[in-house]
Amino acid sequence: MINQLEISMYLEDAIPEISSDLVLSRKRNAYDMMNTLTAFTCQNINEHNYNVVKRCFQMADKLYSKGNTMVKNAVENVFVYSFSKMLNTYPAEKKQLFAIIPITLYSLYIAQVYQKGC
């Protein structure tokens, strides 16, 4: 199981471009790491770097599937929760984003939308 202290290592291995953002983020808890990943993902959506965005989604999916309870909660409550903002901020990119969001994360997003009545 991946714990919150290992998240930055996994992120840097899968997405080397995020290293400088992780260095700037002094806090090392799971929620801060997911905030960093979310901001990095949004930046790359804005720049149309879909290969990097896809790796971000895949890494979040891996963290969710192999993480402990705290890591899973951080992925769901920060990263997945940000999907509505991502989709509304970048409406022209919706089709591309839906094509690369892993099914597990997409299912969590749909459950959040229907549960919370968004």
NUPALUM-31344 format. One record per residue (C-alpha): residue number from 1; residue in three letters; z, x, y. Coordinates in steps of 0.5 Angstrom, whole numbers, plus 500, padded with zeros to 3 digits. Layout:
<atoms>
{pos: NUM	code: ALA	Z: Z	X: X	Y: Y};
...
</atoms>
This chain:
<atoms>
{pos: 1	code: MET	Z: 500	X: 500	Y: 500};
{pos: 2	code: ILE	Z: 498	X: 502	Y: 507};
{pos: 3	code: ASN	Z: 504	X: 502	Y: 512};
{pos: 4	code: GLN	Z: 504	X: 502	Y: 519};
{pos: 5	code: LEU	Z: 505	X: 510	Y: 520};
{pos: 6	code: GLU	Z: 499	X: 511	Y: 516};
{pos: 7	code: ILE	Z: 494	X: 506	Y: 520};
{pos: 8	code: SER	Z: 492	X: 512	Y: 525};
{pos: 9	code: MET	Z: 490	X: 517	Y: 519};
{pos: 10	code: TYR	Z: 486	X: 511	Y: 516};
{pos: 11	code: LEU	Z: 482	X: 509	Y: 523};
{pos: 12	code: GLU	Z: 481	X: 517	Y: 524};
{pos: 13	code: ASP	Z: 478	X: 518	Y: 517};
{pos: 14	code: ALA	Z: 473	X: 512	Y: 518};
{pos: 15	code: ILE	Z: 472	X: 512	Y: 525};
{pos: 16	code: PRO	Z: 472	X: 519	Y: 528};
{pos: 17	code: GLU	Z: 470	X: 516	Y: 535};
{pos: 18	code: ILE	Z: 477	X: 512	Y: 536};
{pos: 19	code: SER	Z: 481	X: 519	Y: 535};
{pos: 20	code: SER	Z: 481	X: 520	Y: 543};
{pos: 21	code: ASP	Z: 483	X: 512	Y: 544};
{pos: 22	code: LEU	Z: 489	X: 513	Y: 539};
{pos: 23	code: VAL	Z: 491	X: 520	Y: 542};
{pos: 24	code: LEU	Z: 492	X: 516	Y: 549};
{pos: 25	code: SER	Z: 496	X: 510	Y: 545};
{pos: 26	code: ARG	Z: 503	X: 513	Y: 545};
{pos: 27	code: LYS	Z: 506	X: 508	Y: 541};
{pos: 28	code: ARG	Z: 505	X: 508	Y: 533};
{pos: 29	code: ASN	Z: 507	X: 501	Y: 531};
{pos: 30	code: ALA	Z: 502	X: 497	Y: 527};
{pos: 31	code: TYR	Z: 501	X: 492	Y: 533};
{pos: 32	code: ASP	Z: 499	X: 498	Y: 538};
{pos: 33	code: MET	Z: 494	X: 501	Y: 533};
{pos: 34	code: MET	Z: 491	X: 494	Y: 532};
{pos: 35	code: ASN	Z: 491	X: 493	Y: 540};
{pos: 36	code: THR	Z: 487	X: 500	Y: 540};
{pos: 37	code: LEU	Z: 482	X: 498	Y: 534};
{pos: 38	code: THR	Z: 481	X: 491	Y: 538};
{pos: 39	code: ALA	Z: 479	X: 494	Y: 545};
{pos: 40	code: PHE	Z: 475	X: 500	Y: 541};
{pos: 41	code: THR	Z: 471	X: 494	Y: 537};
{pos: 42	code: CYS	Z: 470	X: 490	Y: 544};
{pos: 43	code: GLN	Z: 468	X: 496	Y: 548};
{pos: 44	code: ASN	Z: 463	X: 498	Y: 542};
{pos: 45	code: ILE	Z: 460	X: 490	Y: 542};
{pos: 46	code: ASN	Z: 459	X: 491	Y: 549};
{pos: 47	code: GLU	Z: 455	X: 497	Y: 548};
{pos: 48	code: HIS	Z: 451	X: 494	Y: 542};
{pos: 49	code: ASN	Z: 454	X: 500	Y: 537};
{pos: 50	code: TYR	Z: 453	X: 495	Y: 531};
{pos: 51	code: ASN	Z: 454	X: 500	Y: 526};
{pos: 52	code: VAL	Z: 461	X: 502	Y: 529};
{pos: 53	code: VAL	Z: 463	X: 495	Y: 530};
{pos: 54	code: LYS	Z: 461	X: 494	Y: 523};
{pos: 55	code: ARG	Z: 466	X: 500	Y: 521};
{pos: 56	code: CYS	Z: 471	X: 497	Y: 525};
{pos: 57	code: PHE	Z: 471	X: 490	Y: 522};
{pos: 58	code: GLN	Z: 471	X: 494	Y: 515};
{pos: 59	code: MET	Z: 477	X: 498	Y: 517};
{pos: 60	code: ALA	Z: 481	X: 492	Y: 519};
{pos: 61	code: ASP	Z: 479	X: 489	Y: 512};
{pos: 62	code: LYS	Z: 481	X: 495	Y: 508};
{pos: 63	code: LEU	Z: 488	X: 495	Y: 512};
{pos: 64	code: TYR	Z: 489	X: 488	Y: 511};
{pos: 65	code: SER	Z: 487	X: 488	Y: 503};
{pos: 66	code: LYS	Z: 491	X: 494	Y: 502};
{pos: 67	code: GLY	Z: 497	X: 494	Y: 507};
{pos: 68	code: ASN	Z: 504	X: 492	Y: 507};
{pos: 69	code: THR	Z: 506	X: 486	Y: 510};
{pos: 70	code: MET	Z: 507	X: 489	Y: 517};
{pos: 71	code: VAL	Z: 500	X: 491	Y: 517};
{pos: 72	code: LYS	Z: 497	X: 485	Y: 514};
{pos: 73	code: ASN	Z: 501	X: 481	Y: 520};
{pos: 74	code: ALA	Z: 498	X: 486	Y: 525};
{pos: 75	code: VAL	Z: 491	X: 485	Y: 523};
{pos: 76	code: GLU	Z: 492	X: 478	Y: 523};
{pos: 77	code: ASN	Z: 496	X: 477	Y: 529};
{pos: 78	code: VAL	Z: 492	X: 482	Y: 533};
{pos: 79	code: PHE	Z: 485	X: 484	Y: 531};
{pos: 80	code: VAL	Z: 483	X: 477	Y: 527};
{pos: 81	code: TYR	Z: 486	X: 473	Y: 533};
{pos: 82	code: SER	Z: 482	X: 477	Y: 538};
{pos: 83	code: PHE	Z: 475	X: 474	Y: 535};
{pos: 84	code: SER	Z: 475	X: 468	Y: 539};
{pos: 85	code: LYS	Z: 475	X: 472	Y: 545};
{pos: 86	code: MET	Z: 470	X: 477	Y: 542};
{pos: 87	code: LEU	Z: 465	X: 471	Y: 541};
{pos: 88	code: ASN	Z: 466	X: 468	Y: 548};
{pos: 89	code: THR	Z: 466	X: 474	Y: 552};
{pos: 90	code: TYR	Z: 459	X: 476	Y: 548};
{pos: 91	code: PRO	Z: 456	X: 470	Y: 547};
{pos: 92	code: ALA	Z: 449	X: 473	Y: 546};
{pos: 93	code: GLU	Z: 452	X: 478	Y: 540};
{pos: 94	code: LYS	Z: 455	X: 472	Y: 536};
{pos: 95	code: LYS	Z: 450	X: 472	Y: 531};
{pos: 96	code: GLN	Z: 450	X: 479	Y: 530};
{pos: 97	code: LEU	Z: 458	X: 479	Y: 529};
{pos: 98	code: PHE	Z: 458	X: 473	Y: 524};
{pos: 99	code: ALA	Z: 453	X: 477	Y: 520};
{pos: 100	code: ILE	Z: 458	X: 483	Y: 520};
{pos: 101	code: ILE	Z: 465	X: 480	Y: 520};
{pos: 102	code: PRO	Z: 468	X: 481	Y: 512};
{pos: 103	code: ILE	Z: 469	X: 474	Y: 509};
{pos: 104	code: THR	Z: 476	X: 476	Y: 508};
{pos: 105	code: LEU	Z: 477	X: 476	Y: 516};
{pos: 106	code: TYR	Z: 472	X: 471	Y: 517};
{pos: 107	code: SER	Z: 477	X: 466	Y: 513};
{pos: 108	code: LEU	Z: 483	X: 468	Y: 516};
{pos: 109	code: TYR	Z: 480	X: 467	Y: 523};
{pos: 110	code: ILE	Z: 477	X: 460	Y: 521};
{pos: 111	code: ALA	Z: 484	X: 458	Y: 518};
{pos: 112	code: GLN	Z: 487	X: 460	Y: 525};
{pos: 113	code: VAL	Z: 482	X: 456	Y: 529};
{pos: 114	code: TYR	Z: 483	X: 450	Y: 524};
{pos: 115	code: GLN	Z: 491	X: 451	Y: 524};
{pos: 116	code: LYS	Z: 492	X: 452	Y: 531};
{pos: 117	code: GLY	Z: 487	X: 447	Y: 534};
{pos: 118	code: CYS	Z: 483	X: 452	Y: 538};
</atoms>
